Amino acid sequence: MTSGNIELSLLPAHTAQQTQLDAAQSVLHASCDATHPSQDACARITWAREEADRLVGLGGGMAETAFAAGALASLVAAGLLPHAAVATVAQELHEQGVDLVAVGLSALRDPGLLVLPLEDFLDATLALLEALGPLHAPSIWVPAGGAGPRLLRWRSQVPSPDVPGLVRDVLVGEGAATHDNWTALVVRSFQRPSAALAFRVDDGGAQPAAALAAALGRLLSRALERARLFAASAEQAATLVRSSERRMTRIGLDLHDGPLQEVVLLSYELTGLRATVASRDPGTPATDALLARIDDLEALTACLDDNLRQVAHSLDAPGQMRRPFEPALSGIVRGFGVRTGIEPDVQVTGDIDGLSDSQRGALLRIVQECLTNVRLHSRAQNVQVLVTAGATQVDAVIKDDGVGFDVEPALRESARRGRMGLLGIVERVRLLGGLCDIRSRPGEGCCISLTVARWTSEMAAMAALDTDQPLSSTAGPISRQDCGGS
């Protein structure tokens, strides 16, 4: 048989797979259009389809599985497919002949889910697990010392009173335990039990349910370890920032009690000197020239006083960090406008006040330092400040249309002279574990953009692991009595 005949013989199978992929794609598009229509959702579905098209012809439903798993995991992780809609989509895919267990095994290996904050990760993966497997009421438990296991997250149904006992057994080394139609599996991190998965299994579904739960367990182990590392790193960074803020507050007080008072005395001395000079030989060219020089010195002294007070005020970190973000940012922008006559375009979106105090304060200082650089050096006419808090990161952009500069020489010169303007911005972002990009050219203005990861959800989740209080569940709060705990 020739290659042409081979291609012809494969064409019907290809066509059938493409038709099934088209149908699955329509299901996902329809669901997203009904719940969260957006270009981002369409782009994610299209990307998953392009990846699946490469598998057409390999058999075993690989293309259909890859498409459904990739699209579902991506949409759920991005918050573009509500968790309540996942089961509906899964049912429609099942009616089209898609193997949901295969989809679940693939989706629950998707590393894109790991970028979510821990609480969102738990919600998303439990929704996928329940929708794609022959199981119900999945829940996640963690050890709680002598008090027995503690319920960390649950979905759709309160676990049976028998479940805590099963979980206790697997956490002490059993690995797996069953009672009636309930099953519990251990989740290990570094060979030690770190959590347990519990769920109710449909008749005849024990094996695929266990396979899906094991897939989630492997991903959950990485998520819990990431959260612990993230929380430890965040606490270290927060300690460093608090120490830095205390030092800056002390510097601000020292400025107020030292140099600022001396500048005030200098101003008084100049006023007295001016009166003395004006009283001697008034109206002569020499006296007028000397008075003009004294006027210049008084103006410079007033400018120095103003600049020192600005620095002292900017170093009042604790007060600024306690304020809500937008009012604090408005104060910084308003001060910039008073001194420059420029009204920046400011846009703030997302939950900024949900950030930690140290992260919020550092972000305000970065914006303040950027605006100070614009005021002192850029000769800009327009300034834009954009701050966006997403589910996993915070982005900020400060852009101006000023004279611009060559970035690398400017950074080297700042380091050589000990100036902390641009270097201070880069260092603050680095301490937050983020990335900072400074782009500028002579005559083309400057754009400083930064991205830092959110700490709050990770830190809150990990803090909850060390307390007797469960995290909020997807179905509502729950007490120890409700879940059968001791």
C-alpha positions as CSV (number, residue, x, y, z in Angstrom):
1,M,0.0,0.0,0.0
2,T,1.4,3.4,-0.9
3,S,1.7,6.3,1.5
4,G,-1.1,8.0,-0.3
5,N,-3.4,5.1,0.4
6,I,-2.4,5.1,4.0
7,E,-3.3,8.7,4.4
8,L,-6.6,8.0,2.7
9,S,-7.4,5.1,4.9
10,L,-6.8,7.2,8.0
11,L,-8.9,10.1,6.9
12,P,-12.3,8.9,8.2
13,A,-10.8,8.3,11.7
14,H,-9.2,11.7,11.6
15,T,-12.6,13.3,10.6
16,A,-14.4,11.5,13.4
17,Q,-11.9,12.7,16.0
18,Q,-12.1,16.2,14.7
19,T,-15.8,16.1,14.8
20,Q,-15.7,14.9,18.4
21,L,-13.2,17.7,19.3
22,D,-15.5,20.2,17.6
23,A,-18.4,19.1,19.8
24,A,-16.3,19.2,23.0
25,Q,-15.1,22.6,22.1
26,S,-18.6,23.8,21.6
27,V,-19.6,22.5,25.0
28,L,-16.8,24.5,26.7
29,H,-17.4,27.7,24.6
30,A,-21.1,27.5,25.5
31,S,-20.4,27.1,29.2
32,C,-18.0,29.9,29.3
33,D,-20.3,32.2,27.3
34,A,-23.0,31.5,29.8
35,T,-21.0,32.1,32.9
36,H,-17.9,34.2,32.2
37,P,-17.7,35.4,28.6
38,S,-14.2,36.8,27.8
39,Q,-11.5,36.8,25.2
40,D,-9.2,35.1,27.7
41,A,-11.6,32.1,28.0
42,C,-11.8,31.7,24.2
43,A,-8.0,32.0,23.9
44,R,-7.5,29.2,26.5
45,I,-10.0,26.9,24.8
46,T,-8.3,27.6,21.4
47,W,-4.9,26.9,22.8
48,A,-6.0,23.6,24.3
49,R,-7.6,22.6,20.9
50,E,-4.4,23.4,19.1
51,E,-2.5,21.1,21.4
52,A,-5.1,18.4,21.0
53,D,-5.0,18.6,17.2
54,R,-1.4,17.4,17.3
55,L,-2.6,14.1,18.8
56,V,-5.4,13.4,16.3
57,G,-4.9,9.9,14.8
58,L,-3.0,8.4,17.8
59,G,-6.1,6.5,19.0
60,G,-7.3,5.8,22.4
61,G,-9.1,9.0,22.7
62,M,-5.9,10.8,23.4
63,A,-6.8,14.0,21.5
64,E,-10.2,14.3,23.2
65,T,-8.7,13.6,26.6
66,A,-5.9,16.1,26.2
67,F,-8.3,18.8,24.9
68,A,-10.9,18.4,27.7
69,A,-8.2,18.1,30.5
70,G,-6.2,21.1,29.3
71,A,-9.1,23.4,28.7
72,L,-10.9,22.5,32.0
73,A,-7.7,22.9,34.1
74,S,-6.8,26.1,32.5
75,L,-10.3,27.6,32.7
76,V,-10.8,26.6,36.3
77,A,-7.3,27.8,37.4
78,A,-8.0,31.2,35.7
79,G,-11.4,31.5,37.4
80,L,-13.2,31.6,34.0
81,L,-15.3,28.5,34.6
82,P,-17.1,28.5,38.0
83,H,-16.7,25.4,40.1
84,A,-20.4,24.8,40.1
85,A,-20.4,24.6,36.3
86,V,-17.6,22.0,36.1
87,A,-20.0,19.1,36.8
88,T,-22.4,20.3,34.1
89,V,-19.6,20.5,31.5
90,A,-18.3,17.1,32.5
91,Q,-21.7,15.5,32.1
92,E,-22.1,17.0,28.6
93,L,-18.6,15.8,27.7
94,H,-19.5,12.3,29.0
95,E,-22.6,12.2,26.9
96,Q,-20.4,12.8,23.8
97,G,-18.3,9.8,24.7
98,V,-15.3,11.5,26.4
99,D,-13.6,9.3,29.1
100,L,-14.0,11.5,32.2
101,V,-11.6,9.4,34.3
102,A,-8.9,9.8,31.7
103,V,-9.6,13.6,31.6
104,G,-9.5,13.8,35.4
105,L,-6.2,11.9,35.6
106,S,-4.7,14.4,33.1
107,A,-6.3,17.5,34.5
108,L,-5.2,16.7,38.1
109,R,-1.6,16.6,36.9
110,D,-1.7,20.1,35.4
111,P,1.0,22.2,37.0
112,G,-1.0,25.4,36.2
113,L,-3.2,24.6,39.2
114,L,-0.2,25.0,41.5
115,V,0.1,28.7,40.9
116,L,-3.2,29.3,42.7
117,P,-3.2,30.4,46.3
118,L,-3.8,27.4,48.5
119,E,-7.5,28.0,49.2
120,D,-8.3,28.5,45.5
121,F,-6.2,25.4,44.7
122,L,-8.2,23.3,47.1
123,D,-11.5,24.5,45.8
124,A,-10.6,24.0,42.1
125,T,-9.1,20.5,42.5
126,L,-12.0,19.2,44.7
127,A,-14.4,20.5,42.0
128,L,-12.5,18.7,39.3
129,L,-12.2,15.5,41.3
130,E,-15.9,15.3,42.1
131,A,-17.0,16.2,38.6
132,L,-14.7,13.8,36.7
133,G,-14.8,10.7,38.9
134,P,-17.3,8.2,40.3
135,L,-17.0,9.8,43.8
136,H,-18.8,12.3,45.9
137,A,-18.3,14.6,48.9
138,P,-14.5,14.8,48.7
139,S,-12.7,16.5,51.6
140,I,-9.2,17.2,52.7
141,W,-7.9,16.8,56.2
142,V,-4.7,17.6,58.1
143,P,-3.1,16.3,61.3
144,A,-4.0,18.3,64.4
145,G,-1.9,16.7,67.1
146,G,-3.7,15.1,69.9
147,A,-7.0,16.6,68.9
148,G,-7.3,14.2,65.9
149,P,-7.6,15.1,62.2
150,R,-8.9,18.5,61.3
151,L,-11.1,19.2,58.3
152,L,-9.3,21.7,56.0
153,R,-11.7,21.8,53.0
154,W,-14.8,20.0,51.8
155,R,-17.1,20.1,48.9
156,S,-20.9,19.6,48.3
157,Q,-21.6,17.4,51.3
158,V,-20.5,17.3,55.0
159,P,-18.4,14.1,55.5
160,S,-19.9,11.3,57.4
161,P,-19.2,11.0,61.2
162,D,-17.2,7.8,60.3
163,V,-14.8,9.8,58.2
164,P,-12.6,11.3,61.0
165,G,-11.8,7.8,62.2
166,L,-10.8,6.6,58.7
167,V,-8.7,9.7,58.3
168,R,-7.0,9.2,61.7
169,D,-6.1,5.6,60.6
170,V,-4.5,6.7,57.3
171,L,-2.6,9.6,59.0
172,V,-0.9,7.2,61.5
173,G,0.4,5.0,58.7
174,E,-2.4,2.9,57.2
175,G,-2.1,4.5,53.8
176,A,-5.7,3.8,52.9
177,A,-8.9,2.8,54.8
178,T,-12.5,2.2,53.8
179,H,-15.8,1.9,55.7
180,D,-19.1,1.3,54.0
181,N,-18.7,3.4,50.8
182,W,-16.3,5.9,52.3
183,T,-12.6,5.8,51.5
184,A,-9.6,7.8,52.9
185,L,-6.1,8.0,51.4
186,V,-3.0,9.5,52.9
187,V,-1.1,12.4,51.2
188,R,2.7,12.4,51.9
189,S,5.3,15.1,51.8
190,F,8.9,14.0,52.2
191,Q,7.7,10.5,53.1
192,R,5.6,11.9,56.0
193,P,1.8,12.1,56.2
194,S,0.8,15.7,55.6
195,A,-2.9,15.4,54.7
196,A,-5.6,12.9,53.8
197,L,-8.3,12.8,51.1
198,A,-11.7,11.3,52.0
199,F,-14.6,10.7,49.6
200,R,-17.7,8.5,49.1
201,V,-17.4,6.1,46.2
202,D,-20.2,4.9,43.8
203,D,-20.7,1.2,43.5
204,G,-18.1,-0.3,41.2
205,G,-16.1,2.9,41.1
206,A,-13.5,2.2,43.7
207,Q,-10.6,1.7,41.4
208,P,-11.0,4.8,39.2
209,A,-11.9,6.9,42.2
210,A,-8.7,5.8,44.0
211,A,-6.6,6.5,40.8
212,L,-8.1,10.1,40.6
213,A,-7.6,10.7,44.3
214,A,-4.0,9.5,44.1
215,A,-3.4,11.9,41.2
216,L,-4.8,14.8,43.3
217,G,-2.8,13.6,46.3
218,R,0.5,14.0,44.4
219,L,-0.5,17.5,43.3
220,L,-1.8,18.4,46.8
221,S,1.5,17.3,48.3
222,R,3.3,19.8,46.1
223,A,0.8,22.5,46.9
224,L,1.0,22.1,50.6
225,E,4.8,22.1,50.5
226,R,4.8,25.2,48.3
227,A,2.5,26.9,50.7
228,R,4.7,26.1,53.7
229,L,7.8,27.4,51.8
230,F,5.9,30.4,50.6
231,A,4.7,31.2,54.2
232,A,8.2,30.8,55.6
233,S,9.6,33.0,52.9
234,A,6.9,35.6,53.4
235,E,7.5,35.7,57.1
236,Q,11.2,36.2,56.6
237,A,10.6,38.9,54.1
238,A,8.0,40.5,56.4
239,T,10.4,40.5,59.3
240,L,13.1,42.1,57.1
241,V,10.6,44.7,56.0
242,R,9.4,45.4,59.5
243,S,13.0,45.9,60.6
244,S,13.6,48.2,57.7
245,E,10.5,50.2,58.5
246,R,11.5,50.6,62.1
247,R,14.9,51.9,61.0
248,M,13.3,54.3,58.6
249,T,10.9,55.6,61.2
250,R,13.8,56.3,63.5
251,I,15.6,58.1,60.7
252,G,12.5,60.2,60.1
253,L,12.3,61.1,63.8
254,D,16.1,62.0,63.8
255,L,15.5,64.2,60.8
256,H,12.7,66.0,62.5
257,D,14.6,66.5,65.8
258,G,18.0,67.3,64.2
259,P,18.5,68.7,60.7
260,L,15.0,70.1,60.4
261,Q,15.4,72.1,63.6
262,E,18.8,73.3,62.4
263,V,17.3,74.4,59.1
264,V,14.7,76.4,61.0
265,L,17.5,78.1,63.0
266,L,19.4,78.9,59.8
267,S,16.2,80.5,58.4
268,Y,15.9,82.7,61.5
269,E,19.6,83.6,61.3
270,L,19.2,84.6,57.6
271,T,16.1,86.7,58.5
272,G,18.2,88.5,61.2
273,L,21.1,89.0,58.8
274,R,18.8,90.4,56.2
275,A,17.4,93.0,58.7
276,T,20.9,93.9,59.7
277,V,22.2,94.4,56.2
278,A,19.1,96.4,55.1
279,S,19.6,98.8,58.0
280,R,23.1,99.8,56.8
281,D,23.6,101.9,53.7
282,P,20.1,101.2,52.4
283,G,19.6,101.7,48.7
284,T,23.3,101.3,47.7
285,P,24.2,98.9,44.9
286,A,26.4,96.8,47.3
287,T,23.6,96.5,49.9
288,D,21.0,95.6,47.2
289,A,23.3,93.0,45.8
290,L,23.9,91.5,49.2
291,L,20.2,91.5,50.0
292,A,19.6,89.7,46.7
293,R,22.1,87.0,47.7
294,I,20.4,86.7,51.1
295,D,17.0,86.3,49.3
296,D,18.5,83.4,47.3
297,L,19.9,81.8,50.4
298,E,16.5,82.1,52.1
299,A,14.8,80.5,49.1
300,L,17.3,77.6,49.1
301,T,16.8,77.2,52.9
302,A,13.0,77.0,52.4
303,C,13.5,74.5,49.6
304,L,15.8,72.4,51.8
305,D,13.2,72.6,54.7
306,D,10.5,71.4,52.3
307,N,12.6,68.5,51.0
308,L,13.6,67.4,54.4
309,R,10.0,67.4,55.6
310,Q,9.0,65.4,52.6
311,V,11.6,62.8,53.4
312,A,10.7,62.7,57.1
313,H,7.0,62.3,56.1
314,S,7.7,59.6,53.6
315,L,9.6,57.7,56.3
316,D,6.5,57.6,58.6
317,A,6.0,53.9,57.6
318,P,3.7,52.5,60.3
319,G,1.0,55.1,59.8
320,Q,1.1,54.7,56.1
321,M,1.0,50.9,56.2
322,R,-2.1,50.9,58.4
323,R,-4.1,53.0,56.0
324,P,-6.2,51.5,53.3
325,F,-4.3,51.4,50.0
326,E,-6.3,53.7,47.8
327,P,-6.5,56.6,50.3
328,A,-2.8,56.3,51.0
329,L,-2.0,56.2,47.3
330,S,-4.3,59.2,46.8
331,G,-2.3,61.2,49.3
332,I,1.0,60.4,47.6
333,V,-0.4,61.3,44.2
334,R,-2.0,64.5,45.6
335,G,1.3,65.6,47.0
336,F,3.0,64.9,43.7
337,G,0.3,67.0,41.9
338,V,0.8,69.9,44.2
339,R,4.5,70.0,43.6
340,T,4.4,69.4,39.9
341,G,1.1,70.6,38.6
342,I,0.6,67.2,37.0
343,E,-2.5,65.1,37.7
344,P,-1.5,61.5,37.2
345,D,-3.9,58.9,35.6
346,V,-4.4,56.5,38.5
347,Q,-6.2,53.1,38.1
348,V,-6.4,50.6,40.9
349,T,-8.2,47.2,40.4
350,G,-8.5,44.1,42.5
351,D,-8.3,43.4,46.2
352,I,-5.2,45.6,47.2
353,D,-6.2,45.8,50.9
354,G,-6.2,42.1,51.1
355,L,-2.4,42.2,50.9
356,S,-0.2,42.0,54.0
357,D,0.7,45.3,55.7
358,S,4.4,45.0,54.7
359,Q,3.6,44.2,51.1
360,R,1.1,47.0,50.8
361,G,3.5,49.5,52.5
362,A,6.4,48.4,50.2
363,L,4.1,48.9,47.2
364,L,3.2,52.4,48.3
365,R,6.8,53.3,48.8
366,I,7.8,52.0,45.4
367,V,5.1,54.1,43.7
368,Q,6.2,57.1,45.8
369,E,9.8,56.7,44.8
370,C,8.9,56.4,41.2
371,L,6.9,59.6,41.3
372,T,9.7,61.3,43.1
373,N,12.1,60.4,40.3
374,V,9.5,61.7,37.8
375,R,9.3,65.0,39.7
376,L,13.0,65.5,40.0
377,H,14.3,64.3,36.7
378,S,11.7,63.5,33.9
379,R,10.2,66.9,33.0
380,A,7.1,64.9,32.1
381,Q,3.7,66.2,31.2
382,N,1.7,63.0,31.7
383,V,2.1,60.3,34.3
384,Q,0.1,57.0,34.6
385,V,-0.1,54.7,37.7
386,L,-1.7,51.3,37.2
387,V,-2.0,48.8,40.1
388,T,-3.7,45.5,39.6
389,A,-4.2,42.7,42.2
390,G,-5.0,39.4,40.7
391,A,-5.6,36.0,42.3
392,T,-1.9,35.1,42.3
393,Q,0.1,38.3,41.8
394,V,0.1,42.0,42.0
395,D,1.2,44.1,39.0
396,A,2.1,47.8,39.0
397,V,3.1,50.1,36.2
398,I,4.4,53.7,36.6
399,K,4.8,55.4,33.2
400,D,5.7,59.0,32.1
401,D,6.4,60.8,28.9
402,G,9.4,62.7,30.1
403,V,12.9,63.1,28.7
404,G,13.9,59.5,29.4
405,F,17.4,58.1,30.0
406,D,19.7,55.2,29.3
407,V,18.8,52.6,32.0
408,E,22.1,50.7,32.5
409,P,24.4,53.8,32.8
410,A,21.8,55.4,35.1
411,L,21.8,52.4,37.4
412,R,25.6,52.3,37.4
413,E,25.9,56.0,38.2
414,S,23.3,55.6,41.0
415,A,25.3,52.8,42.6
416,R,28.6,54.8,42.2
417,R,27.2,57.9,43.9
418,G,25.3,55.9,46.5
419,R,21.9,57.2,45.4
420,M,19.0,54.8,46.1
421,G,16.3,56.1,43.7
422,L,16.2,53.5,41.0
423,L,18.3,51.0,43.0
424,G,15.9,51.4,45.9
425,I,13.0,50.5,43.8
426,V,14.7,47.4,42.4
427,E,15.8,46.3,45.8
428,R,12.3,46.7,47.4
429,V,10.8,44.5,44.6
430,R,13.6,42.0,45.1
431,L,12.9,41.8,48.8
432,L,9.3,41.0,48.0
433,G,10.4,38.2,45.8
434,G,9.2,40.0,42.6
435,L,10.5,41.1,39.3
436,C,11.1,44.7,38.3
437,D,11.5,46.0,34.7
438,I,12.8,49.5,34.0
439,R,12.5,50.6,30.3
440,S,13.5,54.0,29.1
441,R,15.4,55.8,26.3
442,P,16.4,59.4,25.9
443,G,13.4,61.3,24.6
444,E,11.0,58.4,25.0
445,G,9.9,58.7,28.7
446,C,10.2,55.9,31.2
447,C,8.1,52.8,32.2
448,I,8.7,51.0,35.4
449,S,6.7,47.7,35.8
450,L,6.8,45.2,38.6
451,T,5.2,42.0,39.5
452,V,5.1,40.4,43.0
453,A,3.3,37.3,44.2
454,R,0.4,37.6,46.6
455,W,1.2,36.4,50.1
456,T,-2.1,36.8,51.9
457,S,-4.0,33.7,50.9
458,E,-1.0,31.4,51.3
459,M,-0.1,32.9,54.7
460,A,-3.7,32.7,56.0
461,A,-4.0,29.1,54.8
462,M,-0.8,28.0,56.4
463,A,-1.7,29.9,59.6
464,A,-5.0,27.9,59.7
465,L,-3.0,24.7,59.6
466,D,-1.5,25.6,63.0
467,T,-4.8,26.5,64.7
468,D,-7.9,24.7,65.8
469,Q,-10.0,26.6,63.3
470,P,-10.8,25.1,59.8
471,L,-10.6,27.1,56.7
472,S,-14.0,28.1,55.2
473,S,-15.4,25.4,53.0
474,T,-17.0,25.7,49.6
475,A,-20.4,24.8,51.1
476,G,-20.1,26.9,54.3
477,P,-18.5,26.8,57.8
478,I,-18.4,23.6,59.7
479,S,-17.8,22.6,63.3
480,R,-16.0,19.6,64.8
481,Q,-19.4,18.3,65.9
482,D,-20.7,18.7,62.3
483,C,-17.9,16.6,60.9
484,G,-17.8,14.0,63.6
485,G,-14.4,15.1,65.0
486,S,-13.5,14.4,68.5
